[in-house]
Amino acid sequence: MKSNLLKFQSICSKEWPHINMNEPHILPIYNSSAFVFENIEQGIDIFKGNQEGYVYSRYGNPTLATVSEKLAALESIDLDSKAYALLTGSGMGAITTALLSNLQSGDIIVTQADLYGGTTELLKSMLSKFGIKTILCDLNNEALLTDTLASNKVKLIYCESPSNPVIACVDLKLIADQAKKHNVLTIIDNTFASPYLQRPLNFGFDVVIYSTTKYLNGMGNALGGAIITKNKSQFNDLWNTLKLTGAFCSPNDAWLLYNGLKTFPLRMDVHCNNALSLATFLEKHDKVKTVNYPGLSSHKSHAIAKSQMSQYGGMLSFEIDGAINEAMYFMNNIKIATLAPTLGNVDTLILHPATSSHLKVEKSVREKVGITDGLIRVSVGTESIEDIIEDFGNVLDSL
Ligand SMILES: Cc1ncc(COP(=O)(O)O)c(C=O)c1O
């Protein structure tokens, strides 16, 4: 049909022929919910899987596919076989999809006490409703882990390393080896370390999860998550679950992640160097009781971190000598850092776990894992380290 035969309203309504002359340099955002079939035969072939092609963006989309391939390539860099990645609308979307895809009523998960709060809530309040039981275990205690796996019908081990907010690490090789012996699946949330510093598939983990909202995006301008595995049949199951949960990433957010990835290792190097310098400074300050940073030889996870991470990351926490009033004074007087409940952005961010992420956790319970009223978590940014140290020092000196 010639366009000059169409009426005014039809010209407005119709999708216009796309004028593509040569490839754009930068990945386009495919904001299209569905894809066009050349004819009904092609539609049937794509639906049946006899021909590759896009159908509907919840099933797949060229922007998402390109960004997923890039993440999979990062995770596969020193593997003997290729990994596969899926993008989700948030880190929680990735966690929920990976767990729902692998669990059924009656299954048992073994995990650690110091998980991200949203994950603990998911296990405790939601999955428990479907008959999925969680056992908390010190995953670094080999005897206890072996005994827990041997004496329960465990389906999967779920862990985080380093963890939030005391930046403790679990031994990835130990967990993966034990899981293999007992035929148990392993899933790790690798958000704090990021694939630049730690790639758990190398240690034998089955599935790796990210909140890409954090270091991978780095700019704090889009939510997102990723699920990565090198097992094709695991990937197919994950894809099918994601298709049904509808937790897909928006192409706009995937595109922002793609932009962030271009500077990801450069940012990470600065995050790591700045965090080590700030941790070293804080450790010597007389108004600081404890510093949690695995790069410090005094940290309980230093040896584990050294064996499995290439650097020690950009996250630290420290305990002010004092209690809630001193911590609140610090939060209100620091200028270089922003009080915002996220992490992994280029700018320094601080959070007071006792009054935010762990507000609902009983004081006696959180204190057992080191989350005291004086604990402050820092996502160390990429500002000049002199400015960061000067400001932290000034506020601590004035306490
Ligand atoms: C370690 C960790 N995993 C997962 C999440 C959830 O990610 P999102 O907020 O993208 O859903 C967070 C959020 O802070 C986190 O810190």
The ligand as an SDF file (V2000), in Angstrom:
LIG
                    3D

 16 16  0  0  0  0  0  0  0  0999 V2000
   23.8330   -8.4070   47.9180 C   0  0  0  0  0  0  0  0  0  0  0  0
   22.5300   -7.9660   47.3350 C   0  0  0  0  0  0  0  0  0  0  0  0
   21.8300   -8.8410   46.5860 N   0  0  0  0  0  0  0  0  0  0  0  0
   20.6510   -8.5190   46.0330 C   0  0  0  0  0  0  0  0  0  0  0  0
   20.1050   -7.2640   46.2190 C   0  0  0  0  0  0  0  0  0  0  0  0
   18.7810   -6.9360   45.5770 C   0  0  0  0  0  0  0  0  0  0  0  0
   19.0140   -6.2030   44.4220 O   0  0  0  0  0  0  0  0  0  0  0  0
   17.9150   -5.2560   43.7400 P   0  0  0  0  0  0  0  0  0  0  0  0
   17.7150   -4.0930   44.6580 O   0  0  0  0  0  0  0  0  0  0  0  0
   18.5130   -4.9100   42.4190 O   0  0  0  0  0  0  0  0  0  0  0  0
   16.6580   -6.0640   43.6250 O   0  0  0  0  0  0  0  0  0  0  0  0
   20.7960   -6.3150   46.9690 C   0  0  0  0  0  0  0  0  0  0  0  0
   20.2300   -4.9750   47.1660 C   0  0  0  0  0  0  0  0  0  0  0  0
   20.7570   -4.1440   47.8720 O   0  0  0  0  0  0  0  0  0  0  0  0
   22.0400   -6.6820   47.5480 C   0  0  0  0  0  0  0  0  0  0  0  0
   22.7560   -5.8270   48.2970 O   0  0  0  0  0  0  0  0  0  0  0  0
  1  2  1  0
  2  3  1  0
  2 15  2  0
  3  4  2  0
  4  5  1  0
  5  6  1  0
  5 12  2  0
  6  7  1  0
  7  8  1  0
  8  9  2  0
  8 10  1  0
  8 11  1  0
 12 13  1  0
 12 15  1  0
 13 14  2  0
 15 16  1  0
M  END
$$$$
